[in-house]
Amino acid sequence: MTFDVFYDFCMSLPHTSETFPFDETTLVLKVQDKMFALCDIDKFESINLKCDPAEALEMREMYPEIVIPGYHMNKKHWNTVKMDGGLPDNLVKEWIKNSYDLVVAGIPKSKRL
């Protein structure tokens, strides 16, 4: 997956916004101010995605060379996915959507847009 495909897919999800809270190259994608994905826009070597803890472990077991515990993140709830071409784009998109949906589910219904 290229950065452009990643970015376009993330931005196609409802109410997604982008920020650079850490530095000028670390893109953080949010839904209603809650982070669901991040990556370095210059290198685009990996992405971090929020996961259900059980699914996070399953993904790491299925793809041990590609999916690792979230770098600089809560290892229980985040995975780092290497973007070296080892996974089909559709699978990565599914994981991005799962991350997005997990974050949306955590927003109180009264505050969802």
N, C-alpha and C positions, 0 to 999 in steps of 0.2 A: 504494500500500500504506500502510495506517495503522500507527502504532506498535504498536497492540494485535495486529494480524495478524502483524507482524514478530516481536514478542516471543513470542506464543503458538506460532508455528511453530518458532522457535529452541528454546524450552523443551520442545517436543515431541520433540526429538532426544535419543537416549539419553545419559545422564550429563552433560547440559548444566548448567552452573552460571552464576550471574551474580555479578559483582563491580563495584565502583566504585573502582578503584585510583588514578585520576587526580584525580577531584573528585566531587561529589555528583550531577552530571548526565551524566557519561560512563559509559554502561553498557558493560561488557565481558562478552561471552559466551564461555565456555570449555568445552572438553571435556577432562577430566582435567588441569586447570590449564594448558591450551594454548589461546590465544585463536583464535577463528575468526570473530568479528564484533564490531563496536563501533559505537555511535551516541550522539548526544546525546538524552537522553530528553525534554528540554524543547522543543527546536526540531525534532528529527527531520527535518532537511533532507537528510541523507545517511547512508549506512551504509558501513563499511569491511569488505571481505571478502578473505580470503586466496585467492589464485589460482595456478594453474600459470602460470609466466612466459609461455609461448606463448599460453595462453588469455587471460591478462590483456591482452596486446597485441591479440588478436583482438577482445575485448570493447570495447576503446577505439576500435578502427577501425570497428566496426559501430555503435557508439552514442557518437560523439565529444562530443555535447552533454550526455550523461548519465553516462558512465563516464569517469573520469579517474584518473591515477596516485594511489595511496593517499596521502591527506593525512596528514602527520606519520608516514608508514609507509615501509617499504622498498618503493620504487616498482616493483621487479622482481616482488615477490610479493604485493602488495596493490593493490586497486582501491577507489576511492571511488565509490559509486553514488548519484547524486542521487535523492531520493525525491519528485520533483515530479509523479508520476503519469504520466510518460512511458513507463513499462514496465508490461507486464501482471504482476499478482501472481505468476502461475505461473512466469514467467521469473525473477523475483527469488527466489522460493522455490528454484528449481533452482540458482541461483548460491549461495544460502546453504547448501544441501545439499552442493554441490561443495566449498565452503570447509570445511565440517564434515568431509567425507570425506577431504579432503586432510590436515587436521590429524590425524585418526584414523590415517591411513596412516603418518604420521610417528612415531607412538607405537610403541615396541617391542612386539611381540606378547606378550611375557612380562608386560608392564605394562598391557595393555588390560583393561578391565573386561568 
